[in-house]
Every structure is written in structure tokens, then in C-alpha cells.
Amino acid sequence: MFAVDFEPVRRHAKCSKDKSILDCARELNIGLVSICGGVGTCKHCRVKIVSGEVSELTPEEQSAFSDREINQHCRLACLCYPRSDLKIYIPSDSLTAPQRTQVEGLELEVEPEPFIRSFDVQLTPPSLGVPEPDDQNLWSALARQYDVAEGMIDLKVQQQLSPFLRSANWQVRVAMRDDEIIALGPSSTRWLGLAVDIGTTKIAVYLVDIESGKTLASKGLMNPQISYGEDVVSRIVAAGKSHKNAAKLQSLIVDALNMTAASLCESVHADPSHIADAVFVGNTAIHHLFLQLPVQQLGVSPYVPAVRLAVDVKTRDIGLHFAPGAYAHLMPNVAGYVGADHVAMLLAIGIAEAGPTVLAVDIGTNTEICLNHKGRITSVSCASGPAFEGAHIKHGMRAAPGAIEHVRLLGEKLDIQTIGGEPPVGICGSGLLDIVAQLRLNGVLDKSGRMHPHPLVRNLDGMVEFVLAERTNNGDVTVSQKDVRELQLAKTAIRLGIRALVEAEGLTEESIDQVILAGAFGTYIDVESAIEIGMLPDLPLDRFKQVGNAAGTGARLALISRSQRARAQQIALRDGYIELGTIPDFNLKFAQASAMSRSIV
Amino acid sequence: MFAVDFEPVRRHAKCSKDKSILDCARELNIGLVSICGGVGTCKHCRVKIVSGEVSELTPEEQSAFSDREINQHCRLACLCYPRSDLKIYIPSDSLTAPQRTQVEGLELEVEPEPFIRSFDVQLTPPSLGVPEPDDQNLWSALARQYDVAEGMIDLKVQQQLSPFLRSANWQVRVAMRDDEIIALGPSSTRWLGLAVDIGTTKIAVYLVDIESGKTLASKGLMNPQISYGEDVVSRIVAAGKSHKNAAKLQSLIVDALNMTAASLCESVHADPSHIADAVFVGNTAIHHLFLQLPVQQLGVSPYVPAVRLAVDVKTRDIGLHFAPGAYAHLMPNVAGYVGADHVAMLLAIGIAEAGPTVLAVDIGTNTEICLNHKGRITSVSCASGPAFEGAHIKHGMRAAPGAIEHVRLLGEKLDIQTIGGEPPVGICGSGLLDIVAQLRLNGVLDKSGRMHPHPLVRNLDGMVEFVLAERTNNGDVTVSQKDVRELQLAKTAIRLGIRALVEAEGLTEESIDQVILAGAFGTYIDVESAIEIGMLPDLPLDRFKQVGNAAGTGARLALISRSQRARAQQIALRDGYIELGTIPDFNLKFAQASAMSRSIV
């Protein structure tokens, strides 16, 4: 029996030499993607052997991997057996969706350079002979012990200063941001930071030790603004209607964040009053709703943000109950539909240093695409619609247990993989992409996207659809001709955005050295399927990289590092936004890009 | 008939050559002090002829004035008649109390150097081709037109930015404080400043044009915290009892200031949202109650302030409804019983530049005294008690119509002067001081302060008292032996403070070049009376100067001038506070100083 460690999920198992790595992972309930059932044909259960000895490479694996991947010890988990203790890394796209969120807990690889400085000071109690005022007493101690010059003290800290000094017996830990004292605590206080990625649908919250830069805990939650509409446009309309709505839309998020911060703090035996710094990212509309900035102008041409530049405000000014004088940093926006979350993503993937020609794509209801060509950064935003989120799709659903996430069709033989291996209940975005690509590969769909006869295609009262799974109780899970059209619109918008950026630089798509796919959906999709239907350019697969929730990572980078925060400012300022509506021959180009094929020209 | 202008009260009259200046002033209801009834003996109706010809100097006037005063065209109004059109200046101490508050409206004599800069900018409306975000658009315009570098925009300004730019047709006036945009208005906006002197009893509020430095309007009001006690100690106790009390004590002042600011603005056709800067002074307890700082430690030895240093906070953080991003500047304190109002007074009288040996005295329930000897500034605080405010005095009252404010006794002949010439209803502080001094001069009081027989002294059931005015309905107005003792305690405390400062510098009182009497009470008192009873040192009268509400003037100076504000910081920092309780032989010195005589040693 060998000891096998799985990273990044941090699970450990004992495994005999005749049990495959896949079986070993399954025993631990690690959701390794496997469509073919473990016979080496679907090639989804890719892992990397970090250390230790394993069985010989099989011919199936030799054809599945490039030479470079083989040198990096990539293997298919279903065909690989342990020969010693092992350490195994599971790439993000080999994990099923609910498991993949765990990668967000990975440590950051930058040196912490926090905005908050912490000082332990010992004050001299005042006497009639030297009746030193409390504020001056504190500054004297800081000067004496740390050579810190006199600055400001936040009003709320001033309001607690005198009783606190006395109860703490004149020995306190001080949190300073630049020249301002923003919090006091007993000597044992660990100052915390909060990084928050507010998505239209989901919010990711990370609690960080501000001195070490380590992520202590994290939590995902639904964005409670959904009660005002699934998409940002309906929320903009609601906020524009009344001040009361706008206030409610803000307080929904703020209340949820206060609760989440409290529960994250509790999980590490800390208190929200120790959160001394916080960074927030989100798209421009979410950013504006969070700060109660005006949103009407976002909804009408030319769709300008009220605020592009980074904002620093006291957290109490937006209703957050953190350290008394804590600041919230809102990373900068780029344009009305290219927000701070995009900037955070670009920061996390190191767009400024990548090159010479790198494309970053964050697919969602709104897809933001950014090209860095030789240091010139340009972004576009495409209205790709909610199809990838499961909306407007007959059996669409979010990535949740029972969602069909991967599909293979060979003639009449259909293999499906659901999240968690549960009985199929619907189709999530990556599943929809796979199905359409497989239908296209098998000639069931033609280049125009029209569905043709096939044993699994049926026509029920004029509704043409492909049956993915038959169910006794709740009706079959199908993909309809209309679903295909929805996806076609979405993929066309994305491809058009990519082309607009490339052409603005006088390049062709062939010149793109690397395509970085960020965001939840971009991480889960099968890149070959996306290429097959013409959503992504037809480039060699090794030019694509799927990086997970990079916006959350960017927010954490800006939280723990002063220079990373400055770098984000630079990225946002350098980012030359192109408004798709200003592109000549837009309609012609749209028609071309809607072709369901690898080559759209 | 000649035209006569009275300054600073700004009243104009026609006057024939056989009507005295005093009669002319009386016709205008200007409250010129006159105890003797206009026969040249009380010498209180002193005025200065600024321009024009008047009647010859009389022998009475020759003996009333020094040569220097005569050269400055000083005259007694009752003995002086016009010979041409005149411009006449009435010194503060020749005006009866209610008139004297008008001097606070005098213009300041410093060059305005406001913290707030105002810029008129014209923005370029955004288009699809150049969809410039609104914040960036504003900064671009400021850079283009004024070379102003990009800074911050207050959150509340961000929240109104987009609709305001559109409604103002992209043409706005911007108020900046350092690198922060704190308010927006239409191009016609005049930015205003508010200077506030919060006294324990009264509040003085000045509305100032921030660019010209001119005082546009001012208003006095009672401090509504009086419902929690007349003195600060009872308010400290109340605030220390519960957070609710502390919040209430703050909101009482804040609500009153919001109302006063609104009515002052209305009087000059402006809006409180145009108040872009505000300066507040008050004693340390009032300062702390205003900011809701902890006050318990102020009430117990060693009586230290929570906050000594100057405080800058958003006015909205203390509940004031001014410009969205306006700051309140609270001038620095010196010690628990030497507050920002004292610093403001020292700024207004130019203590730092005066010398070589100058004493500044602000008499009140608590009397603050400051000595500048060759650049070394030291302050003490004396608990002089509320006798000067009329409290604990049988017929004591505040300076209001009907209050006896000046008294002369010659043998059995008693002359009294009441505020407004009304029938006497009580005695205000300056009246009490006069009576006790006159009783001492006439031998009715001995050096120990004991009251001896006199035709106007009566003994009613063991209560020895001097009758000042007989009244049919409400009983006579009298000064009792007990009242004399109260005043004796007060004057002893003040004199001890003066001696402590002088002795700390190794000097005698004789070395004091100038004694500046500030504050309402110090302005109204008869200096000779104060010397007679030993309250003030026995120095030549021309070394005394009565300057009125200098704290309010200091607040206005700090409001309109950046360098004056910096100077106040310097004064507060240089001020070496002496705690009277630490002085050796205190009891012995107290006994000496209680002697009711010019010389106490």
C-alpha cells in the first residue's frame, strides 16, 4: 500500500499497486472527470505526477499527450497505477465543477506588502505632573518605539481611544494605513483583510492574514441582488427607478457581506473588527450598485461609468462593520461593460508581463475580452447572453450536481458525464457547448446550425430536439433547435469581439500566442468543443490556458500587496477600450462569425 | 445738521451742533455706556473721532485721557459736539453688552488663503467613439483648464456626479480641498465657510465667503446642552453615564448648528450645501462632547483630553448637513481644561508675535490664562466658578436688559447703569465686580471681604446685604455677604493662576508688559474694579487691552487662512500647560491671594 496525496484538493489515501489513480480518487470522493468510465478513451482524467514512481506509459496515453506534457509527467488517472508513495496534482479542468471551486483557496505567489502596518506600543500612563493627552501619548510611544511620525487618527478610533487604553493597561496593538491610525486592539490582535469578488450571480469572499498574505478561509455565496433580476440590466433599471431601490440593492450585498465576514472570522476565531483592509471587484454595474453610484447612464448609449478610477472609502461609509477606520479599496473599472473584475483578472494572469500577443477571455452573460499586443492593452465587451448560465435554454441549469457537463457522441453511441455522477437533471454551460460541438462533428447540425435527422433527434409538435437522457418521471433531457440558436448567438458575439481586437492591431487570429480562459465557465469548458463550433479561434490546443476564478485571485493580490494594487491601476489606465458598436461593417461580420465551423472566414 | 456715522455698529444720524455725540447715539438706540447721566464724571462714554471736526477738548476730558489717547482723538461722547460731518468709532467697552456682540462682525485683517479652491470647468460630453467615464472626464477638464492633477473624489460627490453633470449641461463649479473634490455646483455657486465658537453657555456662528474672507452673516444662540447642566462637569457626568446621553448631547449641538447654518445661508440667499469648510472651537469638554469622544477621563485626575491634536473629519460624520464632502476642522486643545477656544483666542490676539511678556486672560466659569514670555508660551486653567455668569449669586443674572452692569458709590450716593437703561432686575458679572470694588473703595468691605455697616447695608434675619435698587413688586436688588464671598473665591483663583505663570518664569507681575482680556466677560468688566479687589495685578491701566470674543475671531482666521490654521497648531504645540494642583505651597498662596486689596503680597 502506497500513500497518495492529491493536490490542490489536499486529500490523502492509501492505494495498492493494482488500483488505478482514478479509482483511488473516486474512493476519496474527489470529482475527477471521466466520461468513458475509465477505459482510456475520453482522455479527461488528466493528472500530473509531482513525485513518486508509477506504472509505464500506455499507448493510449502516448497519443493523448504532447511530448511536452509527457515530459511534465502528465498521465490519464484511469491507466496509471502507483509504484511508490505519490504526490499528484489534478489540473483544474480535470475536476468536476463543485470540486473546482476549491482551487480558489490556493496560496498566492507574491511577497506580502500590506497597506496596513501593525505596531505594538507601550504607553506611559498620564499623571498630574505629566498630564499627556491620550492621542499625543499614543503618538509619543509610536515615535519612541518605531520612529513613526505623527499623523491622523480615525474619528471612530478617537471615540474609543481613552477607555481602551485604560482597559488594556496602556499596552496596545495599532493598525496604521499610511499615516492614519485605523484600529486598536489588544497585543494579541491579528489584523485581517477581506478580498471580495462580487459576481452578477455569485460572490466569492476570501479572509486573509494581512501580514503573512495567507488565505485563512473563503466562502462562496449567491448574490442576493438576484431578487431584482438575474442580469445587471434589470438591476440597473430597478436602481434607476427610485432611491429606495438603489439603497436596497446596496444593502442586500452589504448585509450579505457583513454576515459572511462574521462567519469567516468566527471560523478562524477572529472578529470582524480586526478586518483592517478590504478589496472589492465586480463588473461596472455591480461596482456602481455597491457604492450607490448613479447607474442610469450605464444603461444608455454611450454607456459610460460614473467612476472609472479606483475608489478608497471608509468601509463604514458603505455600511460594512469592519475595523473602525478600515478602508474599502474598489479596483478601477475600464468602461461601462468592462469592470474591476476584468482588471483583477488581468492582474492575476499577469497580462502586462505576458506577450508578445496574449488574449484573455472571461466568458459570462457579458464576455470581456482583452488583447495585450506588445504592451498595448485593449478590451472589448460582448453581450454573449445568459445561455452559458443555463438561462433561456430549455433544460439549462447552473453547474450543480446532476448537470450534464461533458458529452461524447460517436454515431449513435452517446456518453454523458454529470456533475457528481448523479442521474442527469439538466445541462450546464460546458455540457451545452459539448453537445452542440458533438452534434456538429457528427453532422447532426450543419454549418448554419440547423438540426438534421438522427436516431436521437425527434420532432414533437414542431419542436425539433436531440434527446440526451430519457427519464421516466420528469420528462427527457433534450437540446432543442432553439437552444442551439441561443448558443450560436452567444458564440458569435464572443468570436466577433476577438476578431475586433485582433483586427484593431492589424493582426490575424493566427498571431495570438496564448489564449487565457478565465472565470468559472471558461475553466470548465472543453476547448476543442469551443473551437469546433467557432466560438474560439482555431489555434493549437497548447496555446490555450484555463485559469479559474482569476478575478478573486486578483482581488487577493491587490489586498496583500501595495505594488500589485499599483499594477492594477496601471493596467486599468493602459486599457484602451473599444466599443463594438463603433466597428464598421458590423452586420456583415456578424453573419460571417455565426457560421458553426472551425473556420469562420 | 451734520451727518454722523457710528462704527462698528454701522448706524447713521443727522446731528445739530448743540446736540452731544452721546445724545445723538441715544436717539439711534446705540447703547453707549453712561453711568453719570452725561455730565462727564463717570468717563465711560469714550469714543474715537475717526474723521471730521468736533468741539474743543474740555478739562474733564483732559484728565480722563492719556496724552496718547488725546492724540488718537479720544473723547467723552457726553462732552463732545459735532462741528462737521463725522465718522465716529465706539470702542467695544463703551458699548453696553447686547450692542457689543456686534463687534464680532468686524472684518478680519488677514489675506484669505482658503483651503478650498474653486474651479469652473467645461466637460466634453461622452460619445460612443470616446465613451469617457464621468470621473475621468472631470479630471481631464481640470487638467486641461487648470493643470490640476488627478486626485480623489469624495464618495458622496461620486454619488451625485453623473446626473449633475448632465443636468448642468457639462459645465460645473468644483470645490477642491487639497487633492480631493468635495463639492460640485452650478457655475454661479459661491462657496461658503462656517466658523463656530461653541461656548458652554453661548454659541457664536459666522458665515464667511471663503474666497474673499468676508463675514457675510453671524448669529449667536444659546448652547442647548444647558438642559444637561449649566456647567461642563454635569454634562461630562451625564455623557459618561450612557451612550444615549452622549449621543443626545452631541445631537443637541449638531441640530442647533444645522438650523443656524440654514438660517444664516438663507439670509444671504445661499444653501448649506455650499458650505465647503468649517472650523469649530470650544473648551476641551465641549470639543469632546461635540465629537462624541470619551469624557470620563476629563472628569478625574489627571484630567487628560482624549484628543489634543487638531481633528479633521467629514462634517457628515458628525451629522452636519453641509457640502457633501466638506470637512470640519477642530482646532487643537492644550489640556483637559485649556481647550481649542483658548488656542483660537491666542491666535486672534497674536500671542506668538506679542511680547516680550504678555498675559492673556479669558475669564469664565473656568478661566484660562496664558503667558508668553520671550516666546515661551504657558497656560493654566483656574476653576473660577460661575459667579461671573450670575450663578450662585442671589440676584445674579446674565448680561441682558435690566442687568446692573456698572455701579459707582460716592459716600451714600449710588449710581447704577443697567443694560439697555431698563429698570434694574438683577446684577450681571461686570456689575458684581463694580459693586464689590466700590464697596471696598468706600470702606464698606474690609480687606478680608467682611461687610461693615453703611446706610445702604441692612441685616435681614442674619442676612447682611447691600441694597442696590429698591423695587415695589419683586423685592429689592441686593448684594449679600455671601455673594461677596463667591466673588472672592473666583477672583482668588484667577489671581493665583496669574501668579503661578509669572513665578514659573521667575518673574514678578510687574514684568508683564500687556494684559489682554478676552471673552465676553473680560470685555465688559471695569479693569480698575478688577484691580481694586485684587483679581488682576496692580499694573498701569494702559497695559490692559480688552479684545472681545477673540475665540470667534480666531476660528474665522483659521477658516479663511491656511497659514493661520498652521499657526494655531504651532501655538497649541508650544503651549506648556501647568497644572495648578502641582504647585508647592498652594494653600498658603491661596490664603494670600484671597485678600481684597490691590496688593496681595
Interface residues (C-beta under 8 A of the other chain):
Chain A: P126 S127 L128 G129 P131 E132 P133 D134 D135 Q136 N137 W139 E150 M152 I153 L155 Q158 Q159 Q160 L161 S162 P163 R166 L291 Q292 L293 P294 Q296 Q297 S301 P302 Y303 V304 P305 A306 V307 R308 L309 V311 D312 V313 D317 I318 N333 A335 G336 Y577 E579 G581 T582
Chain B: P126 S127 L128 G129 P131 E132 P133 D134 D135 Q136 N137 W139 E150 M152 I153 L155 Q158 Q159 Q160 L161 S162 P163 R166 L291 Q292 L293 P294 Q296 Q297 S301 P302 Y303 V304 P305 A306 V307 R308 L309 V311 D312 V313 D317 I318 N333 A335 G336 Y577 E579 G581 T582
